[in-house]
């Protein structure tokens, strides 16, 4: 990964973390905006997916330090009959996939409206 893409991923992850403070639904909205802005860049959706996973990892770490996230993971893991670590992994996979899909859809829509095609 080049330094430029790594810096972009870090900045986008900070933006996604700030957007998620509004609500979880702000992640796909901000990923779609990022996907539309970077519609000519091939790495845009991948950066969005990785940045979302980094952002939500930071938010989970913050909640683990100051909240009962361990209790919630253990309870939810017991309900789903999975280990608590799987709850964390599913949370990060959800964030990454939602951001990736939103960025791909927005990128395709931006290309179509611009006339570049898919």
Buried (B, 14 or more C-beta within 10 A) or exposed (E): EEEEBEEBBBEBBBBBBEBBEEEEEBBBBBBBBBBBBBBEBEBBBBBBBBBBBBBBBBBBEEBEEEEEBEEEBBEBBEEEEBEBEBBBEBBBBBBBEBBBBBBBBBBBBBBEEEEEEE
